[in-house]
């Protein structure tokens, strides 16, 4: 049996365009015999670095196989490999840095939290490798292996540290704070954005982080995917695929066509839903017929801007309203008044980026009119709150009421829109009041 395993190991030592399924099956069926060979492959890669050669592949396969075996003894050597200079690491394992390293480290983790912390804070370690290690620590917190206090203290140490330890690591930290639902650490997220340490192309703007903070759409308490080494690797582009594939242009056109058909179907359904018969139940939920209830009622201010169905559509990712309490779940209502939330929704509907299909573009003047309407409605609510509570500055309002956007941000957009069109003559009063509130 030892001879069979050794032959399988030898067969996958050099790269081949055909995925070595047979060899993987042999190695996985003989875990104890194969493990020493796999550990040695990692050690050799660390020692030889780029001199190992471009076709060397055993160390790459070994990462995934050892993770599948959950070989705790391999954790220090995999951490050493992950700590190599970024160009060396890229040469040795390529896309595995972003496509598997977090899972690999998690499933080989041996309890050495100190090593994880020290490596994350090492300025010489690749940023994406450190982000993978950060993901391991996040999962340890979700597993209740790492205490909340220790986890938050470590994050704050990096955020407020004097030494820059990388670029992308700060983007990962902002996302991590939100994924862990640490609302008490919102000041740290704001600081990262204020200091321009966050890459908005990776995780979005600050308002996207707020949505992430209250989102529980992902698998409950899990960010790590179980390792099946063969299944993980055999579909990679580095291997020949058995099924013939459409060329990229044809595939792109097919996807585009399906998206367009789906969008048209949705548009038709929306139109159908908007057509309410006189004798249909009133959509307000009163239980009366439409003709006896809302048919002849004047539209609300918000309905003159956009239909209720449209508002609900664009509020899909807005933090959901609090219903029944769920253990460990947070809601906006836990931190803000209903008044604050309703005002914030209007600003959100105005400023949140809308992913509108390219085959159904929106005219700029139409979008501006919508934004102006929502922001004007928000402005009126804002004034009521300021007067009622005796608020004297933007910062005072922000501390208590602002959620997705600061006063300075959204009122600045409102003034720009009013400069283009100001039917109610609001611009002067808005501008003067904003100057006063900014101090």
HELIX and SHEET records of a PDB file:
HELIX    1   1 UNK A    2  UNK A   11  1                                  10    
HELIX    2   2 UNK A   21  UNK A   29  1                                   9    
HELIX    3   3 UNK A   31  UNK A   48  1                                  18    
HELIX    4   4 UNK A   49  UNK A   52  5                                   4    
HELIX    5   5 UNK A   58  UNK A   68  1                                  11    
HELIX    6   6 UNK A   72  UNK A   74  5                                   3    
HELIX    7   7 UNK A   75  UNK A   82  1                                   8    
HELIX    8   8 UNK A   86  UNK A   93  1                                   8    
HELIX    9   9 UNK A   96  UNK A   99  1                                   4    
HELIX   10  10 UNK A  101  UNK A  108  1                                   8    
HELIX   11  11 UNK A  113  UNK A  120  1                                   8    
HELIX   12  12 UNK A  127  UNK A  142  1                                  16    
HELIX   13  13 UNK A  148  UNK A  159  1                                  12    
HELIX   14  14 UNK A  168  UNK A  179  1                                  12    
HELIX   15  15 UNK A  183  UNK A  185  5                                   3    
HELIX   16  16 UNK A  186  UNK A  194  1                                   9    
HELIX   17  17 UNK A  200  UNK A  203  1                                   4    
HELIX   18  18 UNK A  206  UNK A  213  1                                   8    
HELIX   19  19 UNK A  229  UNK A  233  1                                   5    
HELIX   20  20 UNK A  248  UNK A  274  1                                  27    
HELIX   21  21 UNK A  290  UNK A  292  5                                   3    
HELIX   22  22 UNK A  301  UNK A  305  1                                   5    
HELIX   23  23 UNK A  308  UNK A  314  1                                   7    
HELIX   24  24 UNK A  332  UNK A  334  5                                   3    
HELIX   25  25 UNK A  338  UNK A  351  1                                  14    
HELIX   26  26 UNK A  358  UNK A  360  5                                   3    
HELIX   27  27 UNK A  364  UNK A  389  1                                  26    
HELIX   28  28 UNK A  394  UNK A  400  1                                   7    
HELIX   29  29 UNK A  407  UNK A  420  1                                  14    
HELIX   30  30 UNK A  427  UNK A  438  1                                  12    
END                                                                             
